[in-house]
């Protein structure tokens, strides 16, 4: 792994629960999922080069794909102007979603504008 | 606007504060920002066809671009397998970020993998 920008890391803002939302995007451009990271899971992500999240429902660190094999290799981590959202570009080795879909957003559509179809 | 899928709307899960995260993506594929929507701001979004958020810091509804002119015309709204994150594709009429950048994620990079460059 290339060195992390330590000054940039210090600019990150974790919420009252110590978490930050992480948007995961395939290098194809498809948004795959959004999950939460703790400072520890972000450090693990940087250490191993694969996404590691914090499960709010189970209150535990979760290495994505450790069980299923569908890991996400981190290509780039950006964060937004407020420092409170991460955008992570990944190379995925399988479906992001537990349903077997490429993206967790493949499931349901709330609205499609008429002029796009 | 085309009709909203009312059954899909009922599947959405707002958090304890009545909010849901909304990832905003340009039809170019670039992720522009993440902000929060209340049920009311989501209904307004669907009504006017432009993104309307809920500002957690100001505790108020916020029609993106109302002041700056940099509105976001909604093309598609998807949500994830848990029903607790929105992904909104938009046609933007100007920069998404208050800094003047196209994307709120143009500002800082925490990490870039060596094999991507």
Interface residues (C-beta under 8 A of the other chain):
Chain A: X1 X2 X4 X5 X8 X9 X11 X12 X21 X23 X25 X29 X31 X33 X34 X46 X49 X73 X74 X75 X76 X77 X78 X79 X80 X81 X82 X83 X85 X86 X87 X97 X98 X99 X101 X104 X105 X106 X107 X108 X109 X110 X111 X112 X113 X114 X116
Chain B: X1 X2 X4 X5 X8 X9 X11 X12 X21 X23 X25 X29 X31 X33 X34 X46 X49 X73 X74 X75 X76 X77 X78 X79 X80 X81 X82 X83 X85 X86 X87 X97 X98 X99 X101 X104 X105 X106 X107 X108 X109 X110 X111 X112 X113 X114 X116
